[in-house]
Amino acid sequence: MRMTEETALLLSLDTLDDLGADDPGFDRGFAALHRVILDHLTREELDEFPILRCYVPVQRLYGMTGELNDVQAMAAA
C-alpha cells in the first residue's frame, strides 16, 4: 500500500514540476500534495516504524538509512 502511495506522490510531484510555479493551479496542487505527504508520513510513523523498531536492531536501522540516502542520491544524479 505504501509503495502505491509513494508512486502516486512522485507522479503528483512530476505533474507540479511540469506545470511550473507560475501556473494558476500550482498553489492548489502543491497544498494538496503537502497534505497527502503529511498523511503518508504519519501512517508510516504510526504503522511501520514501530514494527521495524521491534524487530530490527538499531545499528541495522542506521545502516538502512544510509543505504536509502545512497539510493536517493544515485536516483537524483
C-alpha positions as CSV (number, residue, x, y, z in Angstrom):
1,M,0.0,0.0,0.0
2,R,2.7,2.5,1.0
3,M,4.6,1.8,-2.3
4,T,1.4,2.7,-4.3
5,E,1.1,5.9,-2.2
6,E,4.7,6.8,-2.9
7,T,4.3,6.2,-6.6
8,A,1.2,8.4,-6.7
9,L,3.2,11.1,-4.7
10,L,6.0,11.0,-7.2
11,L,3.6,11.3,-10.1
12,S,1.9,14.3,-8.4
13,L,5.3,15.9,-7.9
14,D,6.2,15.4,-11.6
15,T,2.8,17.0,-12.5
16,L,3.6,20.0,-10.4
17,D,7.1,20.2,-11.9
18,D,5.6,20.1,-15.4
19,L,3.1,22.9,-14.5
20,G,5.7,25.2,-13.1
21,A,5.3,27.6,-10.2
22,D,3.7,30.2,-12.4
23,D,0.7,28.0,-13.4
24,P,-2.6,29.2,-11.8
25,G,-3.2,25.7,-10.4
26,F,0.2,25.2,-8.9
27,D,-0.5,26.6,-5.4
28,R,-3.7,24.5,-5.0
29,G,-1.9,21.4,-6.3
30,F,1.1,22.0,-4.0
31,A,-1.2,22.4,-1.0
32,A,-3.0,19.1,-1.8
33,L,0.3,17.3,-2.3
34,H,1.6,18.7,1.0
35,R,-1.4,17.3,2.9
36,V,-1.1,13.9,1.2
37,I,2.6,13.7,2.0
38,L,2.0,14.5,5.7
39,D,-0.8,11.9,5.9
40,H,1.5,9.3,4.3
41,L,4.4,10.1,6.6
42,T,2.1,9.9,9.6
43,R,0.9,6.5,8.6
44,E,4.4,5.3,8.1
45,E,5.4,6.6,11.6
46,L,2.4,5.0,13.3
47,D,2.1,1.8,11.4
48,E,5.5,0.7,10.0
49,F,8.2,2.3,12.1
50,P,7.2,0.7,15.4
51,I,7.3,-2.7,13.8
52,L,10.8,-2.0,12.5
53,R,12.0,-0.8,15.9
54,C,10.8,-4.1,17.5
55,Y,12.4,-6.5,15.0
56,V,15.4,-4.7,13.5
57,P,18.5,-3.9,15.5
58,V,19.3,-0.1,15.9
59,Q,22.6,-0.4,14.0
60,R,20.8,-2.1,11.1
61,L,18.2,0.7,11.0
62,Y,21.0,3.3,10.8
63,G,22.6,1.2,8.0
64,M,19.3,1.1,6.2
65,T,19.1,4.9,6.5
66,G,22.5,5.3,4.9
67,E,21.6,2.8,2.1
68,L,18.4,4.8,1.4
69,N,20.3,8.0,1.2
70,D,22.7,6.4,-1.3
71,V,19.9,5.1,-3.5
72,Q,18.2,8.5,-3.5
73,A,21.4,10.3,-4.4
74,M,22.0,7.9,-7.3
75,A,18.5,8.4,-8.5
76,A,18.9,12.1,-8.4
77,A,22.1,12.0,-10.5
